[in-house]
């Protein structure tokens, strides 16, 4: 009987080559999920900032404080920058940060913006 030509251990060798690639792709999927969540958190924080700053006596600092409070509770963002610009007619909030990093060498940033008009009282005859 003739023996096979050195196929002993072939499965282990294939597994040693394929498993790191498979784990890398799984980590990429997790990285994308964390980026997506961080993007949603940034959008919600920008909306919170606009909600706090658009009231009649609100300030840009109120919006920034609301966004930072929201981000402190929800987490998932690093190196956060919050900007709230309030003019007479409009409030614009921008939130930027970085998503958590799972895959070495891949850092994904997120940015969100929300805007709304400033609330004001308009007397009945002027409506």
C-alpha positions in Angstrom: 0.0 0.0 0.0 1.3 3.4 -0.9 1.2 6.3 1.5 0.0 9.8 0.7 2.5 12.5 -0.3 3.0 14.5 2.9 -0.6 15.7 3.5 -0.2 15.2 7.2 -0.8 18.5 9.0 -2.2 20.2 6.0 -5.4 21.1 7.8 -3.5 22.7 10.7 -1.4 24.7 8.2 -4.5 25.9 6.4 -6.2 26.8 9.7 -3.1 28.8 10.8 -3.3 30.8 7.6 -7.1 31.3 7.4 -7.9 32.0 11.0 -6.0 35.3 11.4 -7.7 36.6 8.2 -11.1 35.5 9.5 -10.5 37.1 12.9 -9.4 40.3 11.1 -12.6 40.5 9.2 -14.7 39.8 12.3 -12.8 42.7 14.0 -13.6 44.9 11.1 -17.3 44.2 11.5 -17.1 45.0 15.2 -15.1 48.2 14.3 -17.8 49.2 11.8 -20.5 48.6 14.5 -18.6 50.8 17.0 -18.2 53.5 14.4 -21.9 53.4 13.5 -22.9 53.7 17.2 -20.4 56.6 17.8 -21.9 58.4 14.8 -25.4 58.0 16.3 -24.2 59.2 19.7 -22.6 62.3 18.0 -25.9 63.0 16.2 -27.9 62.7 19.3 -25.5 65.0 21.2 -25.7 67.6 18.5 -29.5 67.5 18.7 -29.4 67.8 22.5 -27.1 70.9 22.1 -29.6 72.5 19.7 -32.5 71.7 22.0 -30.8 73.4 24.9 -29.6 76.5 23.0 -32.7 77.2 20.9 -35.0 78.3 23.8 -35.6 82.1 23.9 -33.1 82.8 26.7 -30.7 79.9 25.9 -27.0 80.4 25.2 -24.4 78.6 23.2 -22.8 77.5 26.5 -26.1 75.9 27.5 -26.0 73.8 24.4 -22.4 72.8 24.8 -23.1 71.8 28.4 -26.1 69.7 27.4 -24.0 68.0 24.7 -21.1 67.2 27.0 -23.5 65.9 29.6 -25.2 63.6 27.1 -21.8 62.4 25.9 -20.6 61.7 29.4 -23.6 59.4 29.9 -23.5 57.6 26.6 -19.7 57.3 26.1 -18.2 55.7 23.0 -16.5 58.8 21.8 -12.9 60.0 22.4 -11.3 63.3 21.7 -14.6 65.1 21.6 -15.0 68.6 20.3 -18.4 70.4 20.7 -19.1 73.7 19.0 -22.4 75.6 19.4 -23.0 78.8 17.4 -26.1 80.7 18.3 -27.1 83.7 16.3 -30.3 85.8 16.6 -32.2 83.5 14.2 -30.4 80.1 14.2 -28.6 77.6 16.4 -25.9 75.3 14.8 -24.2 72.6 16.9 -21.3 70.5 15.7 -19.9 67.4 17.5 -16.7 65.7 16.4 -14.8 62.8 17.9 -13.2 59.4 17.3 -14.8 56.0 17.5 -13.2 53.4 19.7 -10.4 51.5 18.0 -10.5 47.7 17.7 -8.4 47.1 14.7 -4.9 48.4 15.1 -4.0 51.2 12.6 -7.6 52.0 11.7 -9.0 55.1 13.5 -12.4 56.3 12.3 -13.6 59.8 13.1 -17.2 60.9 13.4 -18.8 64.3 12.9 -22.4 65.4 13.3 -24.2 68.7 12.9 -27.7 69.8 13.9 -29.4 73.1 13.4 -32.7 74.7 14.2 -34.3 78.2 14.4 -34.2 80.0 17.7 -37.6 79.9 19.4 -39.2 83.3 19.9 -42.5 84.7 20.9 -44.5 86.2 18.1 -47.6 88.2 19.2 -51.0 87.2 17.8 -51.4 90.2 15.4 -48.0 89.5 13.8 -48.7 85.8 13.0 
